Amino acid sequence: MFVSPMLLHKAEKPFTDDRYLTELKLDGIRLIFHKGSNGKVRLYTRHNNEITARFPELKDINIPSGTTLDGELIATDAAEKPDFEALMQRLMSNSNTTPVSFVVFDILQYKGKNITNLPLLERKILLDQVLVEDSSLVSKVRYIEGNGEAYYDLVEEQSLEGIVLKHINSRYHSGKRSHSWLKVINYQYTDAIVTGYRKSKFGWILEYPDGTYAGVMELGVPPAVRNKFYQYPIKKETKDYRYLATPQPIKVKYRNKTKEGLLLLPSLILTA
């Protein structure tokens, strides 16, 4: 049974409020885990794509039938930090050689009963009873009450993705984005140069100031700024790209870098 997951609103900065639980934001794939009344397990992504066959090791998690869990599926690197690239490689291949871990942060159904109307803290207590022991395969996300700013400082020091702040009394609103659940992203910042753009789907070609390729930016560019770039003189043109006669310097923010040094989800920082 697929349940459309509850989504997060973005907060610009962390805050400290004991009415909110603070969790680590994990860099993985949102996963809805359902064990039917017949004991059969089904795994779904946020967009209702079933991926049960891709992760057979998750079929034997010991929880009661009629239970639905919400969490993040991750792979980790040698430093035990989430490795999104490794996870995507596992997802797109038929190999089971990359270990994964299902980190659970909510329970939506228990023994066939919908419990999304319970306050978050009560759902957390029930989740502790359902998943008594953590393992490398499945574990519960750790949370603290309040202390969002201090927690975020630690996330920055470790170059992790960010934090999530959830109101302790929040109900689970399936398929909706709620201000009761907030994410604070630990963005990184850099200078970059736009050397050209795609001719079809929008995308700016980026380089670092030293001329190294930095990837393609698809986010955070208002139409007026896009249109301005289309007026710049073109040095050369291929089937798919136009390259600027004069590359344009910009500032960008991004989530992280790939192993090849490309910017992950870069977006434009508008300057006055």
C-alpha positions, 0 to 999 in steps of 0.5 A: 500500500503506497502512502504519499509522503508528507513533505517539508517546507524550507526554513532559511535558518535553524531555531531553538524551540522545545516544541520541535524535534530536531533530526538529521536530514539524510541524503538518500531516497525517501522510502515508504515501507509497507508490510501487508496483512499477508506479510508481503513487503512492498517498497515505494519511492516518494513518487509511487515507483515500486522498487521492492525487487531492487532491495531484497534485503529489506523484505525480511525486516521483523515488524508486524503485518499491516505496518507502514513506515516512512524513512530514508534509504541511504548508502554510506561512504568510508566515513559513514556519511550518506553517499547519494551517488553510491545509492543511485548506482545501486538503484540503477543496477542489478547488483546488491554489492552496495550495502544500504540502510533504511533509516525510519523516522515515522510510522503511519500504519500499525497492525492495519490501523491508520495512525497518522492522526496521532501527534508526532511524539506519540508516533515516535514512541510507538515506532520505538516499540515496533523497531526495538533494536537498530541494525546496520540494515534498519534503524530509527533516526535519532532526534532531540527536543529543541536545540536546532541551532546547536545541532545545525552547527554540528551539521555544518562542521561535518559538512552534512546535508542539513537538519529537519525540525518537526513540531511534536504535535504535528499530524501526518498530512499525506501528500502535503507540504506542511509548515509543521515540518521544516528543513534547513539545508546546509548550503555550500557557496562558490564562484562559477562561470556560465560558458553556455546553455542548453538549447532545449531543456533549460540549463546553464553550463558551468565552470569553476574560475580555473576552467574546470567543468562544474556541471549544469545548473537548472535551478533558481534562475528567474525568467528575466535573467534567463532571457538576458543570457539569450541576448549575449553574443554566441561564440559557437553552436552545436546541436544541443548547446550554445556557447557564449562569446564572453563567459559570465561570472556568477555566484551559486549555492549547492548541496554538495559535490559529486566524486568528480567534483561537479556541483550537486543541485547548484542554484543561482544567487541573485546579487543587487 
